[in-house]
Structures are given as structure tokens and as C-alpha cells.
């Protein structure tokens, strides 16, 4: 949550620093013969992509991926309310663009997205998928599924298993 060092205020810098610390701890604790995979769900997709850009990993899984925070906020606001309200994002949040990380990321990449996800619509994941430089990438659109529900669905679990099996196969020969 970006508060491991008991900072008074949550910041993007401390959130990212925490993610890197968790990654380093996990790498030191888990077996080295297994592929290192990061799974980011929703807002976690922004942090997962950041870690992938700064650490050596074998694969990245983005579940309900966010392209940018302004797009996310726009998706969360009902269209009728946009006439009466506006949201002012901090510059720190407004500048986050997951596409910048995804363009540079070259390792295997799995996108999981619910077909009925209005928080992070399918178009977001398709856009990120299309700009990805990964040679091995999968876009799994899960039918009848809303935001944050993909891993409760058999089709998503199957896509996840197939993706991981290819990693294990390729890493361990």
C-alpha cells in the first residue's frame, strides 16, 4: 500500500518502492526453478507493469488492466454526472500511462478482461495488447464477467493455466 516505511501520506513513489521491496523479498524466498510471474489486478496493473519494467521477470499478467488513470476515472463517472462534476487528478496520477511500460516490455504477457467490465473495458486491454512488443501475448476476454471477477471463471483459470504451463515448459526444458 505504499506505507511500509510508515509514511504520513500515501504516494505513488512509496507505492512503487513497496512493490519493488515485495518483489525482492519474494525472489529471495521462493524456489529459483519456477518462473517469476507478476499478476496485477485493476490499479495493481499499473504497479505490476512498473515492477516488470524495473525487475527481471518471466511473465506479466494484467487483469482488468488500466491504460491511464484519467481514462479509469472517466469510466467510473456516470455520463450524466459529467455535466455537473469534474475530477481533478494530481499530476502524479494524471501522468501514469501503462502503455509506456507495455510498449517496452518484451516477455510473455497475458491480459485477462471481463467482457462486461465497465471499469476497465475490453477496449483498454485490446489497446495495450496491440501496442505490446511481446512476442508471446494472449488476450483472454472472459464472457459474462465484470471487473475483478475473472479469476472466478473457468475460462480465465484455463487461460491462466495454459499461459503458466507454457512458461514452465519453456523455462525448465
VENNORUR-V264124 format. One record per pair of residues at least 4 apart in sequence whose ideal C-beta (glycine too) atoms are under 8 Angstrom apart, sorted by the first residue. I is the first residue (numbers start at 1). GAP is how many residues later the second one is. Records with the same first field share a line. If there is no record, write none. Layout:
BEGIN
I=GAP, GAP
END
This chain:
BEGIN
1=9, 14, 17
2=5, 8, 9, 10, 12, 13, 14, 15, 16
3=4, 7, 11, 15
4=10, 13, 14, 17
5=9, 12
7=4, 7
10=4, 5
11=4, 81
12=4, 80, 81, 84
13=4
14=4
15=4, 32
16=4, 31, 34, 35
17=4
18=4
19=4, 28, 29, 31, 32
20=4, 31, 34, 35
21=4
22=4
23=4, 15, 28, 32
24=4, 31
25=4
26=4
27=9
30=4
33=138, 139
34=134, 137
35=23, 24, 129, 132, 133, 136
36=20, 21, 22, 23
37=20, 21, 22, 23, 24, 127, 130
38=10, 13, 14, 19, 21, 22, 23
39=5, 9, 22, 24
40=4, 5, 6, 7, 8, 9, 20, 21, 22, 23, 25
41=4, 22, 23, 107
42=21, 22, 24, 77, 78, 105, 106
43=4, 23, 29
44=4, 19
45=4, 17, 18, 19, 20, 21, 53, 75
46=4, 20, 23, 50, 52
47=4
48=4, 12, 13, 14
49=4, 11, 13, 49, 52, 53, 56
50=4, 51
51=4, 6
52=5, 8, 49, 53, 55
53=48, 51, 52
57=50
58=49, 50, 109, 113
59=48, 49, 50, 51, 104, 105, 108
60=45, 47, 48, 49, 50
61=48, 49, 50, 51, 99, 102
62=36, 47, 48, 49, 50, 63, 66
63=48, 49, 50, 87, 88
64=48, 49, 50, 53, 55, 56, 61, 83, 84, 86
65=33, 46, 48, 55, 59, 60, 63
66=5, 6, 32, 54, 58
67=4, 5, 30, 31, 32, 53, 57, 60, 61
68=4, 28, 29, 30, 31
69=4, 20, 24, 25, 27
70=4, 19, 24
71=4, 53
72=4, 47, 48
73=4, 14, 16
75=43, 44, 45, 46
76=43
77=4, 5, 8, 10
78=4
81=4
82=4
89=4, 5
90=4
91=4
92=4
97=4
98=4, 30
99=4, 28, 29, 32
100=4
101=4
102=7, 26, 29, 30, 31
103=28, 29, 30
104=29
105=4, 27, 28, 29
106=27, 28, 29
107=27, 29
108=26, 28, 29, 55, 58, 59
109=20, 23, 25, 27, 28, 29
110=27, 28, 30, 49, 50, 53
111=14, 17, 18, 26, 27, 28, 29
112=28, 30, 38, 39, 44, 47, 48
113=4, 7, 9, 11, 12, 26, 27, 28, 29, 37
114=27, 28, 31, 32, 33, 34, 35, 36
115=7, 26, 27, 28, 29, 30
116=28, 29, 30
117=4, 5, 28, 29, 30
118=28, 29
119=28, 29
120=4, 5, 27
122=4, 19
123=4
124=4
125=4, 14, 16
126=4, 13
127=4
128=4
129=8, 10
132=5
136=30
138=21, 25
140=15, 16, 19
142=7, 8, 11, 13, 14, 17
143=12
144=9
145=4, 5, 7, 8, 11
149=4
150=6
151=5, 6, 9
152=4
153=4
154=4
155=4
156=4
157=4
158=4
159=4
160=4
161=4
162=4
163=4
164=4
165=4
166=4
167=4
168=4
169=4
END
